[in-house]
Amino acid sequence: MSDEPESVSRSVTPDSHLHTGGSDHPSAEDVVLASGRDLTPQNLEWARRRLAREGRAALDKQLP
């Protein structure tokens, strides 16, 4: 027997509603935080280099 009331509706959320669609111009801070690293000068420089080399893909590669 289910613990949920019968009035609970189960529906599938459309895929288009599951993405946030962040900025087209991520910052170095965005890349550092998405990678799970601390915001240190060294990590920010790493992220800047990565953004310069890969553009938006630098952030996209960090996200699931």
Buried (B, 14 or more C-beta within 10 A) or exposed (E): EEEEEEEEEEEEEEEEEEEEEEEEEBBBEBBBBBBEBEEEEEBBEBBBEBBEEEEEEBBEEBEE
